[in-house]
Amino acid sequence: MSDPTDDPQVSTDFTLDPGESVLWTGSPRLSAALGTVVVGGGFVLAGAVVLAGVALPDALPVPPLAGLAFVAVGLVVAAHRVVEVRRTRYLVTTDALHVRSGVLSRRVTRVGLERVQNSAYRQSVAGSVFGYGTVSVEAAGGGDVAFRRIEHPREVRALVDRRAELAADPIPGTVEQWEAVLEEVRAVRAALAR
């Protein structure tokens, strides 16, 4: 699992509550863009064929603008998906799950750990071989989240489950308050021992 302290994007992409600390951060593997890149490459190839046909006018009577349009659409579609995957960030903190996505605009989803009802992870055959998968989390009241194509999905799910259990049944009070209680109990025990 990644070390959240090594991620400079956490402070710029997410607004954390006071006292909330980062436990894990990740993003989808770049291979998540592969299908769209292949489709975009198909458009580029089709545009190249059209442009080659323009060079040989007897082969394919199509205006050169059509070829350039195919190439442009293919490049834009592929580039958009790659940037979209690179800009998607996932975060597990002491209080919540966060998902940040978007290319030109930003969408940040936050689900408090106390709302987590169920979690699951799944791995395809390729995901099992190469160590990636998807963690899905169902939240009370809607707003379910999924961390798609992340490294070590089993460990991330276990972390989410542990934190959700703590959020569902938190120990009341702060560490300082419990240390004060401990000191009082020790003082009572010492007084009774005399």
Secondary structure, DSSP 8 states (H G I E B T S, - for coil): ---GGG-THHHHH----TT--EEEEE---GGGGHHHHHHHHHHHHHHHHHHHHHHSTTT----HHHHHHHHHHHHHHHHHHHHHHHH-EEEEESSEEEEEE-SSS-EEEEEEGGGEEEEEEE--HHHHHHTEEEEEEEETTS--EEEEEEE-HHHHHHHHHHHHHHHHS--SS-HHHHHHHHHHHHHHHHHHH-
